[in-house]
Amino acid sequence: MSERIVTVVPEAGLHARPAAKFVETVNEHEADVRVAPADGDDDLVAAGSMIAITSLGVESGDGVRIVAEGEDAHEALDALETVLTTPEDELTNA
């Protein structure tokens, strides 16, 4: 199991386009990925679910804890960190 804490850069936080790109990226990997706000005791939610991701209420500047387990867990974490640290206007090119 691999874990990483990442600060969210897109202005919309994990809503709308950034959340969709995050979920899409999760589903491109052979890993079970779960996520929660980094500053709380919240339970991890399934990162492949748009509803679960947007319900976290993560805003720009917030930290998120990402936990991945599986065949390409490290690659999934790298890709998700890229999504979370890319400004929203650049996400379509990421």
Backbone as XML, in Angstrom:
<?xml version="1.0"?>
<chain id="A" units="angstrom">
  <residue number="1" name="MET">
    <atom name="N" x="0.844" y="-1.177" z="0.000"/>
    <atom name="CA" x="0.000" y="0.000" z="0.000"/>
    <atom name="C" x="0.890" y="1.241" z="0.000"/>
  </residue>
  <residue number="2" name="SER">
    <atom name="N" x="0.530" y="2.207" z="-0.813"/>
    <atom name="CA" x="1.260" y="3.469" z="-0.915"/>
    <atom name="C" x="0.328" y="4.596" z="-0.522"/>
  </residue>
  <residue number="3" name="GLU">
    <atom name="N" x="0.923" y="5.643" z="0.021"/>
    <atom name="CA" x="0.125" y="6.775" z="0.488"/>
    <atom name="C" x="0.850" y="8.075" z="0.189"/>
  </residue>
  <residue number="4" name="ARG">
    <atom name="N" x="0.065" y="9.111" z="-0.074"/>
    <atom name="CA" x="0.654" y="10.408" z="-0.372"/>
    <atom name="C" x="-0.321" y="11.505" z="0.056"/>
  </residue>
  <residue number="5" name="ILE">
    <atom name="N" x="0.227" y="12.620" z="0.525"/>
    <atom name="CA" x="-0.591" y="13.800" z="0.822"/>
    <atom name="C" x="-0.213" y="14.865" z="-0.197"/>
  </residue>
  <residue number="6" name="VAL">
    <atom name="N" x="-1.244" y="15.424" z="-0.852"/>
    <atom name="CA" x="-1.039" y="16.387" z="-1.938"/>
    <atom name="C" x="-1.918" y="17.606" z="-1.679"/>
  </residue>
  <residue number="7" name="THR">
    <atom name="N" x="-1.388" y="18.789" z="-1.961"/>
    <atom name="CA" x="-2.155" y="20.027" z="-1.858"/>
    <atom name="C" x="-2.827" y="20.298" z="-3.199"/>
  </residue>
  <residue number="8" name="VAL">
    <atom name="N" x="-4.123" y="20.572" z="-3.148"/>
    <atom name="CA" x="-4.928" y="20.790" z="-4.353"/>
    <atom name="C" x="-4.681" y="22.200" z="-4.898"/>
  </residue>
  <residue number="9" name="VAL">
    <atom name="N" x="-4.330" y="22.292" z="-6.184"/>
    <atom name="CA" x="-4.026" y="23.568" z="-6.835"/>
    <atom name="C" x="-5.210" y="24.155" z="-7.615"/>
  </residue>
  <residue number="10" name="PRO">
    <atom name="N" x="-5.994" y="23.354" z="-8.385"/>
    <atom name="CA" x="-7.059" y="23.960" z="-9.190"/>
    <atom name="C" x="-7.988" y="24.844" z="-8.349"/>
  </residue>
  <residue number="11" name="GLU">
    <atom name="N" x="-8.348" y="26.007" z="-8.884"/>
    <atom name="CA" x="-9.202" y="26.958" z="-8.168"/>
    <atom name="C" x="-10.535" y="26.357" z="-7.753"/>
  </residue>
  <residue number="12" name="ALA">
    <atom name="N" x="-11.045" y="25.410" z="-8.521"/>
    <atom name="CA" x="-12.333" y="24.794" z="-8.208"/>
    <atom name="C" x="-12.204" y="23.698" z="-7.151"/>
  </residue>
  <residue number="13" name="GLY">
    <atom name="N" x="-10.991" y="23.427" z="-6.689"/>
    <atom name="CA" x="-10.806" y="22.332" z="-5.746"/>
    <atom name="C" x="-11.110" y="21.012" z="-6.434"/>
  </residue>
  <residue number="14" name="LEU">
    <atom name="N" x="-11.667" y="20.085" z="-5.687"/>
    <atom name="CA" x="-12.053" y="18.798" z="-6.296"/>
    <atom name="C" x="-13.534" y="18.839" z="-6.658"/>
  </residue>
  <residue number="15" name="HIS">
    <atom name="N" x="-13.874" y="19.747" z="-7.551"/>
    <atom name="CA" x="-15.230" y="19.897" z="-8.061"/>
    <atom name="C" x="-15.137" y="20.061" z="-9.571"/>
  </residue>
  <residue number="16" name="ALA">
    <atom name="N" x="-16.227" y="19.806" z="-10.246"/>
    <atom name="CA" x="-16.321" y="20.016" z="-11.691"/>
    <atom name="C" x="-15.202" y="19.322" z="-12.465"/>
  </residue>
  <residue number="17" name="ARG">
    <atom name="N" x="-14.527" y="20.072" z="-13.330"/>
    <atom name="CA" x="-13.526" y="19.495" z="-14.221"/>
    <atom name="C" x="-12.367" y="18.810" z="-13.481"/>
  </residue>
  <residue number="18" name="PRO">
    <atom name="N" x="-11.800" y="19.427" z="-12.432"/>
    <atom name="CA" x="-10.713" y="18.726" z="-11.728"/>
    <atom name="C" x="-11.160" y="17.390" z="-11.127"/>
  </residue>
  <residue number="19" name="ALA">
    <atom name="N" x="-12.367" y="17.345" z="-10.589"/>
    <atom name="CA" x="-12.865" y="16.089" z="-10.018"/>
    <atom name="C" x="-13.064" y="15.046" z="-11.106"/>
  </residue>
  <residue number="20" name="ALA">
    <atom name="N" x="-13.601" y="15.464" z="-12.250"/>
    <atom name="CA" x="-13.806" y="14.531" z="-13.364"/>
    <atom name="C" x="-12.477" y="13.983" z="-13.860"/>
  </residue>
  <residue number="21" name="LYS">
    <atom name="N" x="-11.476" y="14.837" z="-13.987"/>
    <atom name="CA" x="-10.149" y="14.402" z="-14.430"/>
    <atom name="C" x="-9.522" y="13.468" z="-13.391"/>
  </residue>
  <residue number="22" name="PHE">
    <atom name="N" x="-9.720" y="13.754" z="-12.116"/>
    <atom name="CA" x="-9.210" y="12.915" z="-11.032"/>
    <atom name="C" x="-9.812" y="11.510" z="-11.124"/>
  </residue>
  <residue number="23" name="VAL">
    <atom name="N" x="-11.131" y="11.427" z="-11.232"/>
    <atom name="CA" x="-11.821" y="10.135" z="-11.318"/>
    <atom name="C" x="-11.407" y="9.383" z="-12.578"/>
  </residue>
  <residue number="24" name="GLU">
    <atom name="N" x="-11.321" y="10.084" z="-13.695"/>
    <atom name="CA" x="-10.888" y="9.468" z="-14.953"/>
    <atom name="C" x="-9.489" y="8.865" z="-14.795"/>
  </residue>
  <residue number="25" name="THR">
    <atom name="N" x="-8.605" y="9.596" z="-14.145"/>
    <atom name="CA" x="-7.233" y="9.129" z="-13.938"/>
    <atom name="C" x="-7.203" y="7.902" z="-13.035"/>
  </residue>
  <residue number="26" name="VAL">
    <atom name="N" x="-7.998" y="7.912" z="-11.991"/>
    <atom name="CA" x="-8.084" y="6.739" z="-11.102"/>
    <atom name="C" x="-8.470" y="5.505" z="-11.902"/>
  </residue>
  <residue number="27" name="ASN">
    <atom name="N" x="-9.475" y="5.649" z="-12.746"/>
    <atom name="CA" x="-10.018" y="4.512" z="-13.485"/>
    <atom name="C" x="-9.107" y="4.020" z="-14.609"/>
  </residue>
  <residue number="28" name="GLU">
    <atom name="N" x="-8.038" y="4.743" z="-14.892"/>
    <atom name="CA" x="-7.058" y="4.310" z="-15.888"/>
    <atom name="C" x="-5.992" y="3.385" z="-15.295"/>
  </residue>
  <residue number="29" name="HIS">
    <atom name="N" x="-6.029" y="3.176" z="-13.991"/>
    <atom name="CA" x="-4.990" y="2.397" z="-13.313"/>
    <atom name="C" x="-5.538" y="1.130" z="-12.661"/>
  </residue>
  <residue number="30" name="GLU">
    <atom name="N" x="-4.660" y="0.142" z="-12.541"/>
    <atom name="CA" x="-4.993" y="-1.116" z="-11.882"/>
    <atom name="C" x="-4.625" y="-1.003" z="-10.408"/>
  </residue>
  <residue number="31" name="ALA">
    <atom name="N" x="-5.381" y="-0.169" z="-9.701"/>
    <atom name="CA" x="-5.128" y="0.031" z="-8.278"/>
    <atom name="C" x="-6.436" y="0.410" z="-7.599"/>
  </residue>
  <residue number="32" name="ASP">
    <atom name="N" x="-6.557" y="0.011" z="-6.343"/>
    <atom name="CA" x="-7.680" y="0.439" z="-5.514"/>
    <atom name="C" x="-7.232" y="1.736" z="-4.860"/>
  </residue>
  <residue number="33" name="VAL">
    <atom name="N" x="-7.881" y="2.839" z="-5.230"/>
    <atom name="CA" x="-7.470" y="4.154" z="-4.741"/>
    <atom name="C" x="-8.590" y="4.725" z="-3.891"/>
  </residue>
  <residue number="34" name="ARG">
    <atom name="N" x="-8.186" y="5.246" z="-2.726"/>
    <atom name="CA" x="-9.130" y="5.868" z="-1.812"/>
    <atom name="C" x="-8.562" y="7.222" z="-1.406"/>
  </residue>
  <residue number="35" name="VAL">
    <atom name="N" x="-9.438" y="8.147" z="-1.027"/>
    <atom name="CA" x="-9.004" y="9.513" z="-0.744"/>
    <atom name="C" x="-9.830" y="10.111" z="0.393"/>
  </residue>
  <residue number="36" name="ALA">
    <atom name="N" x="-9.206" y="11.057" z="1.120"/>
    <atom name="CA" x="-9.879" y="11.792" z="2.197"/>
    <atom name="C" x="-9.149" y="13.112" z="2.393"/>
  </residue>
  <residue number="37" name="PRO">
    <atom name="N" x="-9.818" y="14.094" z="2.991"/>
    <atom name="CA" x="-9.105" y="15.318" z="3.334"/>
    <atom name="C" x="-7.943" y="14.985" z="4.271"/>
  </residue>
  <residue number="38" name="ALA">
    <atom name="N" x="-6.824" y="15.659" z="4.097"/>
    <atom name="CA" x="-5.626" y="15.345" z="4.874"/>
    <atom name="C" x="-5.708" y="15.835" z="6.311"/>
  </residue>
  <residue number="39" name="ASP">
    <atom name="N" x="-6.524" y="16.847" z="6.560"/>
    <atom name="CA" x="-6.534" y="17.465" z="7.879"/>
    <atom name="C" x="-7.612" y="16.944" z="8.819"/>
  </residue>
  <residue number="40" name="GLY">
    <atom name="N" x="-8.281" y="15.877" z="8.442"/>
    <atom name="CA" x="-9.364" y="15.394" z="9.291"/>
    <atom name="C" x="-9.273" y="13.909" z="9.559"/>
  </residue>
  <residue number="41" name="ASP">
    <atom name="N" x="-10.229" y="13.451" z="10.311"/>
    <atom name="CA" x="-10.326" y="12.026" z="10.623"/>
    <atom name="C" x="-11.359" y="11.356" z="9.730"/>
  </residue>
  <residue number="42" name="ASP">
    <atom name="N" x="-11.660" y="11.999" z="8.604"/>
    <atom name="CA" x="-12.674" y="11.467" z="7.693"/>
    <atom name="C" x="-12.243" y="10.111" z="7.161"/>
  </residue>
  <residue number="43" name="ASP">
    <atom name="N" x="-13.235" y="9.262" z="6.939"/>
    <atom name="CA" x="-12.970" y="7.967" z="6.326"/>
    <atom name="C" x="-12.580" y="8.161" z="4.874"/>
  </residue>
  <residue number="44" name="LEU">
    <atom name="N" x="-11.733" y="7.288" z="4.400"/>
    <atom name="CA" x="-11.348" y="7.303" z="2.979"/>
    <atom name="C" x="-12.548" y="6.896" z="2.141"/>
  </residue>
  <residue number="45" name="VAL">
    <atom name="N" x="-12.711" y="7.548" z="0.986"/>
    <atom name="CA" x="-13.790" y="7.216" z="0.063"/>
    <atom name="C" x="-13.196" y="6.693" z="-1.242"/>
  </residue>
  <residue number="46" name="ALA">
    <atom name="N" x="-14.006" y="5.978" z="-1.999"/>
    <atom name="CA" x="-13.575" y="5.429" z="-3.283"/>
    <atom name="C" x="-13.247" y="6.571" z="-4.240"/>
  </residue>
  <residue number="47" name="ALA">
    <atom name="N" x="-12.010" y="6.603" z="-4.716"/>
    <atom name="CA" x="-11.556" y="7.693" z="-5.582"/>
    <atom name="C" x="-12.081" y="7.571" z="-7.003"/>
  </residue>
  <residue number="48" name="GLY">
    <atom name="N" x="-12.660" y="6.434" z="-7.360"/>
    <atom name="CA" x="-13.198" y="6.248" z="-8.693"/>
    <atom name="C" x="-14.651" y="6.674" z="-8.818"/>
  </residue>
  <residue number="49" name="SER">
    <atom name="N" x="-15.192" y="7.289" z="-7.768"/>
    <atom name="CA" x="-16.586" y="7.713" z="-7.759"/>
    <atom name="C" x="-16.685" y="9.230" z="-7.746"/>
  </residue>
  <residue number="50" name="MET">
    <atom name="N" x="-17.280" y="9.788" z="-8.780"/>
    <atom name="CA" x="-17.430" y="11.243" z="-8.883"/>
    <atom name="C" x="-18.240" y="11.786" z="-7.699"/>
  </residue>
  <residue number="51" name="ILE">
    <atom name="N" x="-19.282" y="11.095" z="-7.319"/>
    <atom name="CA" x="-20.117" y="11.550" z="-6.203"/>
    <atom name="C" x="-19.311" y="11.566" z="-4.909"/>
  </residue>
  <residue number="52" name="ALA">
    <atom name="N" x="-18.533" y="10.511" z="-4.676"/>
    <atom name="CA" x="-17.718" y="10.444" z="-3.459"/>
    <atom name="C" x="-16.679" y="11.558" z="-3.435"/>
  </residue>
  <residue number="53" name="ILE">
    <atom name="N" x="-16.053" y="11.822" z="-4.566"/>
    <atom name="CA" x="-15.001" y="12.842" z="-4.632"/>
    <atom name="C" x="-15.576" y="14.236" z="-4.409"/>
  </residue>
  <residue number="54" name="THR">
    <atom name="N" x="-16.648" y="14.573" z="-5.096"/>
    <atom name="CA" x="-17.204" y="15.920" z="-4.944"/>
    <atom name="C" x="-17.828" y="16.122" z="-3.564"/>
  </residue>
  <residue number="55" name="SER">
    <atom name="N" x="-18.272" y="15.044" z="-2.915"/>
    <atom name="CA" x="-18.873" y="15.178" z="-1.584"/>
    <atom name="C" x="-17.839" y="15.468" z="-0.499"/>
  </residue>
  <residue number="56" name="LEU">
    <atom name="N" x="-16.560" y="15.314" z="-0.813"/>
    <atom name="CA" x="-15.519" y="15.604" z="0.179"/>
    <atom name="C" x="-15.411" y="17.097" z="0.484"/>
  </residue>
  <residue number="57" name="GLY">
    <atom name="N" x="-15.822" y="17.933" z="-0.444"/>
    <atom name="CA" x="-15.771" y="19.377" z="-0.233"/>
    <atom name="C" x="-14.360" y="19.941" z="-0.200"/>
  </residue>
  <residue number="58" name="VAL">
    <atom name="N" x="-13.444" y="19.322" z="-0.939"/>
    <atom name="CA" x="-12.054" y="19.756" z="-0.956"/>
    <atom name="C" x="-11.918" y="21.013" z="-1.822"/>
  </residue>
  <residue number="59" name="GLU">
    <atom name="N" x="-11.312" y="22.039" z="-1.232"/>
    <atom name="CA" x="-11.131" y="23.313" z="-1.918"/>
    <atom name="C" x="-9.671" y="23.494" z="-2.334"/>
  </residue>
  <residue number="60" name="SER">
    <atom name="N" x="-9.425" y="24.479" z="-3.174"/>
    <atom name="CA" x="-8.066" y="24.824" z="-3.569"/>
    <atom name="C" x="-7.255" y="25.177" z="-2.328"/>
  </residue>
  <residue number="61" name="GLY">
    <atom name="N" x="-6.051" y="24.632" z="-2.239"/>
    <atom name="CA" x="-5.196" y="24.870" z="-1.089"/>
    <atom name="C" x="-5.325" y="23.831" z="0.001"/>
  </residue>
  <residue number="62" name="ASP">
    <atom name="N" x="-6.377" y="23.015" z="-0.056"/>
    <atom name="CA" x="-6.556" y="21.935" z="0.924"/>
    <atom name="C" x="-5.635" y="20.769" z="0.583"/>
  </residue>
  <residue number="63" name="GLY">
    <atom name="N" x="-5.274" y="20.016" z="1.578"/>
    <atom name="CA" x="-4.507" y="18.796" z="1.363"/>
    <atom name="C" x="-5.434" y="17.595" z="1.300"/>
  </residue>
  <residue number="64" name="VAL">
    <atom name="N" x="-5.075" y="16.626" z="0.484"/>
    <atom name="CA" x="-5.820" y="15.375" z="0.442"/>
    <atom name="C" x="-4.861" y="14.214" z="0.675"/>
  </residue>
  <residue number="65" name="ARG">
    <atom name="N" x="-5.369" y="13.206" z="1.328"/>
    <atom name="CA" x="-4.612" y="11.981" z="1.566"/>
    <atom name="C" x="-5.093" y="10.956" z="0.545"/>
  </residue>
  <residue number="66" name="ILE">
    <atom name="N" x="-4.163" y="10.442" z="-0.243"/>
    <atom name="CA" x="-4.489" y="9.457" z="-1.264"/>
    <atom name="C" x="-3.793" y="8.154" z="-0.904"/>
  </residue>
  <residue number="67" name="VAL">
    <atom name="N" x="-4.552" y="7.077" z="-0.855"/>
    <atom name="CA" x="-4.013" y="5.757" z="-0.544"/>
    <atom name="C" x="-4.299" y="4.854" z="-1.737"/>
  </residue>
  <residue number="68" name="ALA">
    <atom name="N" x="-3.271" y="4.176" z="-2.219"/>
    <atom name="CA" x="-3.428" y="3.294" z="-3.381"/>
    <atom name="C" x="-2.806" y="1.936" z="-3.080"/>
  </residue>
  <residue number="69" name="GLU">
    <atom name="N" x="-3.485" y="0.907" z="-3.547"/>
    <atom name="CA" x="-2.987" y="-0.452" z="-3.380"/>
    <atom name="C" x="-3.279" y="-1.207" z="-4.665"/>
  </residue>
  <residue number="70" name="GLY">
    <atom name="N" x="-2.298" y="-1.924" z="-5.149"/>
    <atom name="CA" x="-2.506" y="-2.697" z="-6.362"/>
    <atom name="C" x="-1.319" y="-2.669" z="-7.282"/>
  </residue>
  <residue number="71" name="GLU">
    <atom name="N" x="-1.548" y="-3.231" z="-8.467"/>
    <atom name="CA" x="-0.513" y="-3.449" z="-9.467"/>
    <atom name="C" x="0.300" y="-2.207" z="-9.807"/>
  </residue>
  <residue number="72" name="ASP">
    <atom name="N" x="-0.376" y="-1.103" z="-10.043"/>
    <atom name="CA" x="0.366" y="0.121" z="-10.389"/>
    <atom name="C" x="0.021" y="1.279" z="-9.450"/>
  </residue>
  <residue number="73" name="ALA">
    <atom name="N" x="0.045" y="0.989" z="-8.159"/>
    <atom name="CA" x="-0.300" y="1.984" z="-7.141"/>
    <atom name="C" x="0.591" y="3.214" z="-7.218"/>
  </residue>
  <residue number="74" name="HIS">
    <atom name="N" x="1.898" y="3.025" z="-7.368"/>
    <atom name="CA" x="2.814" y="4.172" z="-7.426"/>
    <atom name="C" x="2.543" y="5.033" z="-8.648"/>
  </residue>
  <residue number="75" name="GLU">
    <atom name="N" x="2.285" y="4.407" z="-9.791"/>
    <atom name="CA" x="1.975" y="5.156" z="-11.010"/>
    <atom name="C" x="0.675" y="5.925" z="-10.851"/>
  </residue>
  <residue number="76" name="ALA">
    <atom name="N" x="-0.308" y="5.303" z="-10.193"/>
    <atom name="CA" x="-1.584" y="5.979" z="-9.953"/>
    <atom name="C" x="-1.370" y="7.210" z="-9.084"/>
  </residue>
  <residue number="77" name="LEU">
    <atom name="N" x="-0.594" y="7.069" z="-8.022"/>
    <atom name="CA" x="-0.325" y="8.215" z="-7.142"/>
    <atom name="C" x="0.394" y="9.337" z="-7.886"/>
  </residue>
  <residue number="78" name="ASP">
    <atom name="N" x="1.360" y="8.981" z="-8.715"/>
    <atom name="CA" x="2.071" y="9.997" z="-9.504"/>
    <atom name="C" x="1.112" y="10.749" z="-10.412"/>
  </residue>
  <residue number="79" name="ALA">
    <atom name="N" x="0.255" y="10.001" z="-11.114"/>
    <atom name="CA" x="-0.692" y="10.617" z="-12.046"/>
    <atom name="C" x="-1.708" y="11.490" z="-11.313"/>
  </residue>
  <residue number="80" name="LEU">
    <atom name="N" x="-2.180" y="11.025" z="-10.163"/>
    <atom name="CA" x="-3.157" y="11.793" z="-9.401"/>
    <atom name="C" x="-2.538" y="13.055" z="-8.810"/>
  </residue>
  <residue number="81" name="GLU">
    <atom name="N" x="-1.293" y="12.960" z="-8.392"/>
    <atom name="CA" x="-0.602" y="14.156" z="-7.903"/>
    <atom name="C" x="-0.494" y="15.194" z="-9.019"/>
  </residue>
  <residue number="82" name="THR">
    <atom name="N" x="-0.228" y="14.745" z="-10.223"/>
    <atom name="CA" x="-0.155" y="15.666" z="-11.362"/>
    <atom name="C" x="-1.496" y="16.358" z="-11.569"/>
  </residue>
  <residue number="83" name="VAL">
    <atom name="N" x="-2.594" y="15.608" z="-11.511"/>
    <atom name="CA" x="-3.933" y="16.205" z="-11.673"/>
    <atom name="C" x="-4.177" y="17.252" z="-10.593"/>
  </residue>
  <residue number="84" name="LEU">
    <atom name="N" x="-3.845" y="16.907" z="-9.352"/>
    <atom name="CA" x="-4.142" y="17.802" z="-8.237"/>
    <atom name="C" x="-3.247" y="19.027" z="-8.170"/>
  </residue>
  <residue number="85" name="THR">
    <atom name="N" x="-2.085" y="18.969" z="-8.813"/>
    <atom name="CA" x="-1.157" y="20.100" z="-8.762"/>
    <atom name="C" x="-1.112" y="20.890" z="-10.059"/>
  </residue>
  <residue number="86" name="THR">
    <atom name="N" x="-2.004" y="20.585" z="-10.978"/>
    <atom name="CA" x="-2.076" y="21.288" z="-12.257"/>
    <atom name="C" x="-3.211" y="22.313" z="-12.202"/>
  </residue>
  <residue number="87" name="PRO">
    <atom name="N" x="-2.937" y="23.581" z="-12.512"/>
    <atom name="CA" x="-4.008" y="24.579" z="-12.546"/>
    <atom name="C" x="-5.140" y="24.142" z="-13.481"/>
  </residue>
  <residue number="88" name="GLU">
    <atom name="N" x="-6.354" y="24.483" z="-13.118"/>
    <atom name="CA" x="-7.534" y="24.008" z="-13.847"/>
    <atom name="C" x="-7.489" y="24.339" z="-15.341"/>
  </residue>
  <residue number="89" name="ASP">
    <atom name="N" x="-6.997" y="25.514" z="-15.714"/>
    <atom name="CA" x="-6.971" y="25.885" z="-17.126"/>
    <atom name="C" x="-5.979" y="25.055" z="-17.931"/>
  </residue>
  <residue number="90" name="GLU">
    <atom name="N" x="-5.099" y="24.310" z="-17.248"/>
    <atom name="CA" x="-4.140" y="23.448" z="-17.934"/>
    <atom name="C" x="-4.536" y="21.977" z="-17.904"/>
  </residue>
  <residue number="91" name="LEU">
    <atom name="N" x="-5.625" y="21.629" z="-17.209"/>
    <atom name="CA" x="-6.017" y="20.230" z="-17.039"/>
    <atom name="C" x="-6.342" y="19.521" z="-18.341"/>
  </residue>
  <residue number="92" name="THR">
    <atom name="N" x="-6.878" y="20.214" z="-19.307"/>
    <atom name="CA" x="-7.229" y="19.547" z="-20.557"/>
    <atom name="C" x="-5.998" y="19.071" z="-21.288"/>
  </residue>
  <residue number="93" name="ASN">
    <atom name="N" x="-4.849" y="19.676" z="-21.007"/>
    <atom name="CA" x="-3.596" y="19.273" z="-21.654"/>
    <atom name="C" x="-2.812" y="18.279" z="-20.816"/>
  </residue>
  <residue number="94" name="ALA">
    <atom name="N" x="-3.219" y="18.071" z="-19.571"/>
    <atom name="CA" x="-2.465" y="17.182" z="-18.670"/>
    <atom name="C" x="-2.804" y="15.737" z="-18.909"/>
  </residue>
</chain>
